[in-house]
Amino acid sequence: MDPLQERRLLLTRRHFFSRASTGLGAAALSSLLPAGLRAGAGASGLPHFAPKAKRVIYLFQHGGPSQLDLFDYKPNLHAQRGKDLPDSVRMGQRLTGMTAFQTNFPTAPSIFRFRQHGKSGMCLSELLPHLSGVADEIALIRSMHTEAINHDPAVTFLQTGFQLAGRPSMGSWLAYGLGSENQDLPSFVVMVSQGVGGTQALADRSWGSGFLPSKYQGVKFRSGADPVLYLSNPPGYDETARRRFLDDLARLNELKFKESQDPEISTRIAQYEMAFRMQSSVPELADLSKEPESTFEMYGPDARKPGTFAANCILARRLAERGVRFVQLFHRGWDAHGRLPKEIRGQCEQTDQPCAALINDLKQRGMLDDTIVVWGGEFGRTVYSQGELTEENYGRDHHPRCFAMWLAGGGIRGGVTHGETDDFSYNIVKDPVDVHDLHATILHCLGVDHTRLTYKYQGRHFRLTDVHGKVVKPLLA
């Protein structure tokens, strides 16, 4: 067969498949037309059972907070200060390129004091005075572990359940499975703030929809007068003109959809309509002027500064109040390879009070019972110092073998400390919890069986937890 004839046949096949009606795309389009708009609907049959929670606020601490300096008290380490980490503890485990060529690994105990708090006696660092006040509301996991040792794959794993890019994020899975309670706002919203420490790259795919339709991806809110890009009408272009333009554009898109049956066209129509409704809902949402003075006092000195972690926590509560399913705050700056004591003090000054305030705020509004708050980063930090260890200074490298996270709210038992590590906070010795277990537990609180929330792609039924994961029942109320 000559190349020209083969090309013609290829074009004919493409034309056939593009024109073939699957029925599914047409149904998707019809649900988006004005007469039958159901923008907040989730997947059929969900939730699978009665949920304890309706929504999630995920406070992601990008860079890897040090569990040794915040949550995992090791008093016996002080006697090991400066001594080389025993080979029997390290057991030849892999290191990053930043410490692989160190000739020794000096043990660096935390310089911060720890105390027990609440009726539960939870042991927390002096760096967390506000979180210590709500210790009985949180479930602390000290035995998290992950498969990735570098930032990008570790963040991708925490967000999507897989180290390689291309899978849907947890927020996208929930938007797909459960939908939104508010047709005027996205079901998945993301905000990013910068801390005092080093900055690692943060890709937009961390809140992407992967192979799910793109309408399920996270919508990034920015600080400033226009939280969503291009949401405001340009000068001289009023709401009536915008409405007329969108109606005409929708008709053109509907014609193209009938021709190609591309489901992304129906997504495009839905997103244009969502953007139009957000022109009214977002300015009201982002306007904090009606918040009482007590709110800003509760969240701390940064609460009035747009784009800070504290201000984003207030917006997260306002989004949750308005029915947004999944709100994720990324706070950068936890990657302390050097000058850790100085940097972690600054990070905690920015985040400790807002985190505790968010829990208290949700509780006093009667929302904590049906809102899950999640806090944690992509991995922990090493017990040995990266570089020189001095009396007041040390750095810590990435450590995937064990780290700490906490949860609070809907369906979570407060005052629980789950899991244990060895005397060096290097290996887990009791009740390990992996990333898939965390995802399975969060989904369970939302009334979702993680093995049944699936999406067929390339001939396989995928899920957030891949082929792994178990619900961590001791964390459940």
C-alpha positions in Angstrom: 0.0 0.0 0.0 1.4 3.4 -1.0 1.9 6.0 1.8 -0.8 8.3 0.3 -3.4 5.6 0.2 -2.6 4.6 3.8 -2.9 8.3 4.9 -6.3 8.5 3.3 -7.5 5.4 5.1 -6.2 6.7 8.4 -8.1 9.9 8.0 -11.2 7.9 7.1 -10.9 5.8 10.3 -10.4 8.9 12.4 -13.4 10.5 10.8 -15.5 7.5 11.5 -14.5 7.2 15.2 -14.9 11.0 15.7 -18.4 10.9 14.3 -19.5 7.7 16.0 -22.0 8.3 18.8 -21.2 6.7 22.1 -24.4 7.9 23.9 -22.3 8.7 26.9 -21.1 12.0 25.6 -24.6 13.0 24.5 -25.9 12.3 28.0 -23.1 14.3 29.5 -24.0 17.2 27.3 -27.7 17.1 28.0 -27.0 17.2 31.7 -25.2 20.5 31.2 -27.9 22.3 29.2 -29.9 25.0 31.0 -33.0 22.8 31.4 -31.2 20.1 33.2 -28.1 21.6 34.8 -26.8 19.6 37.7 -23.3 21.0 38.2 -23.0 19.7 41.7 -23.9 16.1 41.0 -21.3 13.4 41.8 -20.9 9.8 40.5 -23.9 7.5 40.6 -24.3 5.4 43.8 -22.1 7.6 46.1 -21.7 7.9 49.0 -21.5 4.1 49.5 -22.6 4.4 53.1 -23.6 7.1 55.6 -20.7 9.6 55.8 -19.4 11.2 59.0 -17.9 14.1 57.0 -19.1 16.1 54.0 -15.9 17.9 53.1 -12.1 18.1 53.5 -9.7 21.0 54.3 -6.2 19.7 53.6 -3.3 21.8 55.0 -0.4 20.5 53.0 3.0 21.6 54.4 5.2 21.5 51.3 8.8 20.6 51.8 8.7 18.0 54.6 8.2 19.2 58.2 10.6 17.7 60.8 8.7 15.2 62.9 11.6 15.1 65.4 11.2 18.8 66.2 7.4 18.9 66.2 5.7 15.6 67.0 8.0 12.7 67.8 9.8 13.3 71.1 13.0 11.3 71.6 14.4 12.2 75.0 17.1 9.5 74.9 18.7 11.1 71.8 20.4 13.8 73.9 22.9 11.2 75.1 23.7 10.4 71.5 24.3 14.0 70.4 27.1 14.2 67.8 27.6 10.5 67.7 27.5 8.7 64.3 24.1 7.2 63.6 24.6 3.4 64.1 24.6 1.2 61.0 22.1 -1.1 62.7 19.6 1.8 62.6 20.3 3.0 59.1 20.5 -0.5 57.7 21.9 0.7 54.4 18.7 2.6 53.5 19.0 4.9 50.5 20.0 8.5 50.9 19.5 11.6 48.8 22.3 12.9 46.7 22.7 15.7 49.3 24.0 13.4 52.0 25.0 10.2 50.2 28.6 11.4 50.2 28.8 12.4 53.9 31.5 10.5 55.7 29.6 10.6 59.0 26.0 11.0 60.1 26.0 12.9 63.4 22.9 12.4 65.5 21.1 15.7 66.0 18.5 15.7 68.8 15.9 18.4 68.8 16.8 21.6 70.7 13.1 22.2 71.4 11.3 21.2 74.6 8.3 18.9 74.5 5.3 18.7 76.9 2.2 16.6 77.3 -1.1 18.3 76.6 -4.8 17.8 77.0 -6.6 14.9 78.7 -4.9 12.6 76.2 -1.4 13.6 77.3 -0.4 14.1 73.7 3.3 15.1 73.5 4.0 18.1 71.3 6.8 20.6 70.8 7.0 24.0 72.3 6.9 25.3 68.7 3.1 24.4 68.7 1.6 26.3 71.6 -1.7 26.9 69.9 -2.1 23.4 68.4 -1.3 22.0 71.9 -4.5 23.8 73.1 -6.6 21.6 70.8 -4.6 18.4 71.3 -7.8 16.5 72.3 -9.4 17.3 68.9 -6.6 15.8 66.7 -5.5 12.3 65.9 -1.7 12.3 65.6 -0.1 9.7 63.3 3.6 9.2 64.1 4.1 6.2 61.7 3.4 7.6 58.3 5.8 6.3 55.6 6.1 6.9 51.8 8.0 5.4 48.9 9.5 8.5 47.5 12.6 10.3 48.8 12.6 13.4 46.6 10.1 16.2 46.6 8.3 16.0 43.3 7.5 12.2 43.3 6.7 12.4 47.1 4.3 15.3 46.6 2.7 13.6 43.6 2.4 10.4 45.6 0.6 12.2 48.5 -1.7 13.9 46.2 -2.5 11.2 43.7 -1.5 7.8 45.2 1.1 7.3 42.5 4.7 8.7 42.1 4.5 9.4 38.4 2.5 12.3 37.0 -0.8 11.7 35.2 -3.2 10.4 37.9 -6.0 12.5 39.4 -5.4 14.2 42.7 -7.5 13.3 45.7 -9.5 16.5 45.4 -10.4 15.6 41.8 -11.4 12.1 42.9 -13.8 13.6 45.5 -15.1 16.2 43.0 -15.8 13.4 40.6 -17.3 11.0 43.2 -19.2 13.3 45.5 -19.7 16.6 43.5 -20.3 19.9 45.1 -23.0 21.2 47.4 -22.8 24.7 45.7 -23.4 25.1 42.0 -21.9 28.6 42.1 -18.4 27.5 43.3 -16.0 24.8 42.2 -16.0 21.6 44.2 -12.2 21.7 44.5 -10.3 24.9 45.4 -6.5 25.4 45.9 -4.6 28.2 47.6 -0.8 28.5 47.9 1.2 30.5 50.5 5.0 31.0 51.0 6.8 30.5 54.3 10.2 31.6 55.5 12.2 28.5 54.4 13.5 27.3 51.0 11.1 27.0 48.1 10.7 23.8 46.1 8.9 23.7 42.8 5.2 23.1 43.1 3.5 21.9 39.9 -0.1 22.7 39.0 -0.6 19.0 38.3 -0.6 18.5 42.1 -4.2 19.5 41.9 -4.8 18.2 38.4 -7.6 15.9 37.3 -5.3 13.5 35.4 -7.4 11.2 33.2 -10.6 12.4 34.7 -12.5 15.1 32.8 -10.8 18.4 33.4 -13.9 19.9 35.1 -12.7 18.0 38.2 -9.3 19.7 38.5 -8.7 22.1 41.3 -9.3 25.8 40.8 -6.4 27.9 42.1 -7.4 31.0 44.0 -4.8 33.9 44.2 -4.4 36.7 46.6 -5.6 40.1 45.6 -8.7 41.7 44.2 -9.3 39.1 41.5 -8.8 35.6 43.1 -9.4 33.8 39.8 -7.7 34.9 36.7 -9.9 36.5 34.0 -13.0 36.2 36.1 -13.9 39.9 36.0 -15.3 41.4 32.8 -13.0 43.7 30.9 -13.8 47.5 30.9 -16.9 48.3 28.8 -18.1 44.7 28.8 -21.1 44.2 31.1 -22.9 41.1 32.5 -25.6 41.2 29.7 -22.9 41.1 27.0 -21.1 38.3 28.8 -24.3 36.2 29.0 -25.1 36.8 25.4 -21.5 35.8 24.4 -21.6 32.6 26.5 -25.0 31.6 25.0 -23.7 31.9 21.5 -20.5 30.1 22.3 -22.4 27.3 23.9 -24.5 26.8 20.7 -21.3 26.6 18.7 -19.8 24.1 21.2 -23.0 22.0 21.0 -22.7 21.8 17.3 -19.0 20.7 17.6 -20.0 18.2 20.2 -22.6 16.6 18.0 -20.0 16.2 15.3 -17.1 14.9 17.4 -18.6 13.5 20.6 -15.6 14.8 22.5 -16.5 14.9 26.2 -14.1 17.7 26.8 -16.5 20.0 24.9 -19.2 19.4 27.5 -16.6 20.1 30.2 -15.8 23.4 28.4 -19.5 24.4 28.4 -19.8 23.6 32.1 -16.6 25.5 33.0 -17.8 28.6 31.1 -21.1 28.5 33.0 -19.3 28.0 36.3 -17.1 31.0 35.6 -20.1 33.1 34.9 -21.7 32.1 38.2 -18.4 32.6 40.0 -18.4 36.3 38.9 -21.1 36.8 41.6 -20.1 34.2 44.2 -16.3 34.7 44.4 -16.1 38.5 45.2 -18.6 37.9 48.1 -16.5 34.9 49.2 -13.2 36.7 49.1 -14.5 39.9 50.9 -13.4 39.5 54.5 -14.6 42.9 55.6 -17.7 41.5 57.2 -15.7 39.1 59.4 -15.8 40.2 63.0 -12.6 41.4 64.6 -12.6 38.3 66.8 -12.0 36.2 63.7 -8.8 38.0 62.8 -7.6 37.9 66.5 -8.3 34.1 66.5 -6.2 33.4 63.3 -3.3 35.7 64.3 -1.4 38.7 63.1 -1.1 37.6 59.5 -4.9 37.1 59.1 -5.5 40.4 57.4 -2.7 40.0 54.9 -4.1 38.4 51.6 -2.1 35.4 50.5 -0.8 34.4 53.9 -1.5 31.0 55.4 -3.7 32.6 58.0 -5.8 34.5 55.5 -6.1 31.4 53.4 -7.3 29.4 56.5 -10.1 31.9 56.9 -11.0 31.6 53.2 -10.9 27.8 53.6 -13.5 28.0 56.3 -15.7 30.3 54.2 -15.4 27.9 51.3 -16.4 25.0 53.5 -19.4 27.0 54.8 -20.5 27.4 51.2 -20.4 23.7 50.3 -17.0 23.3 48.6 -16.1 19.7 48.8 -12.3 19.8 49.0 -10.1 22.8 49.9 -6.4 22.4 49.8 -3.8 24.9 51.2 -0.2 24.4 50.1 2.2 26.2 52.4 5.8 26.2 51.2 9.0 26.6 53.0 9.5 23.4 55.1 12.6 22.1 53.3 15.2 22.8 56.0 18.5 21.2 54.9 20.3 23.8 57.0 19.4 26.4 59.6 16.5 24.2 60.6 15.9 25.7 64.1 15.6 29.2 62.7 13.4 28.2 59.7 11.1 25.9 61.6 10.5 28.6 64.2 9.4 30.9 61.4 7.2 28.3 59.8 5.4 27.5 63.0 4.9 31.2 63.8 3.0 31.4 60.5 1.0 28.2 60.7 0.5 27.1 64.3 -2.1 29.7 65.4 -4.1 29.5 62.1 -4.3 25.7 62.3 -5.6 25.7 65.8 -7.9 28.6 65.0 -9.4 26.7 62.1 -10.3 23.8 64.3 -11.8 26.1 66.9 -13.6 28.1 64.3 -15.2 25.1 62.7 -16.1 23.7 66.1 -17.9 26.8 67.3 -19.8 26.9 64.1 -20.9 23.3 64.4 -18.9 22.3 61.3 -16.0 20.3 62.8 -18.2 17.2 63.1 -18.7 17.0 59.3 -15.4 18.6 58.1 -12.1 16.6 58.1 -8.9 18.8 58.6 -5.7 17.1 57.4 -2.2 18.4 58.2 1.1 17.1 56.8 3.9 17.2 54.2 5.3 14.7 51.7 7.9 13.1 54.1 9.8 13.7 57.3 13.4 14.6 58.1 16.5 12.6 59.2 17.7 12.3 62.8 21.3 12.9 61.6 22.4 16.4 60.7 23.0 17.3 57.1 26.3 19.2 57.2 27.9 20.5 60.3 26.1 20.1 63.7 26.6 22.9 66.2 25.0 23.7 69.5 22.2 25.8 68.1 22.1 24.8 64.4 21.6 21.7 62.3 20.0 20.7 59.1 18.0 17.6 58.2 17.7 15.7 54.9 14.6 14.1 53.5 13.3 11.0 55.3 10.5 8.9 53.8 10.9 6.0 56.3 8.7 7.7 59.0 7.0 11.0 59.5 4.0 12.6 61.2 0.6 13.9 60.1 -2.5 14.8 62.0 -6.2 14.7 61.3 -9.2 16.3 63.1 -13.0 16.5 62.6 -15.6 14.5 60.8 -15.3 10.8 61.8 -11.9 11.2 63.4 -11.2 10.3 67.0 -9.6 13.2 68.9 -6.8 12.8 71.4 -5.3 9.7 69.7 -1.6 9.1 69.1 -1.1 6.3 66.6 2.1 4.5 65.7 5.6 4.4 67.1 9.1 4.8 65.8 12.4 3.6 67.1 14.6 5.7 69.5 16.0 7.6 66.6 12.7 8.3 64.8 14.3 6.5 61.8 12.2 3.3 61.5 8.7 2.4 62.4 8.2 -0.2 65.1 4.5 -0.2 65.6 1.3 0.4 63.4 2.8 1.7 60.1 0.5 3.9 58.0 1.2 4.3 54.3 -0.1 6.9 51.9 -2.8 4.6 50.5 -4.0 3.9 54.1 -4.3 7.6 54.7 -6.4 8.1 51.5 -8.6 5.1 52.3 -9.3 6.4 55.8 -10.2 9.9 54.6 -12.5 8.4 51.9 -14.1 6.2 54.5 -15.0 9.2 56.7 -16.7 10.7 53.6 -18.8 7.6 53.1 -16.7 6.2 50.2 -15.4 2.7 49.9 -12.0 3.3 48.4 -12.1 0.1 46.5 -15.3 1.1 44.7 -14.5 4.7 43.7 -13.1 3.9 40.3 -12.8 5.3 36.8 -12.2 3.3 33.6 -9.3 4.5 31.6 -7.4 2.7 28.9 -9.2 -0.5 29.7 -8.5 -0.5 33.4 -10.6 0.6 36.4 -8.3 3.0 38.3 -8.7 4.2 41.8 -7.0 6.7 44.2 -5.6 3.9 46.3 -4.4 1.9 43.2 -4.5 -1.8 44.4 -3.5 -1.0 48.0 -4.8 0.7 51.1 -6.7 -0.1 54.3 -8.8 2.0 56.6 -6.9 2.8 59.8 -9.7 2.0 62.2 -8.0 3.2 65.5 -8.3 6.7 64.1 -12.0 6.5 63.6 -14.5 8.0 66.2 
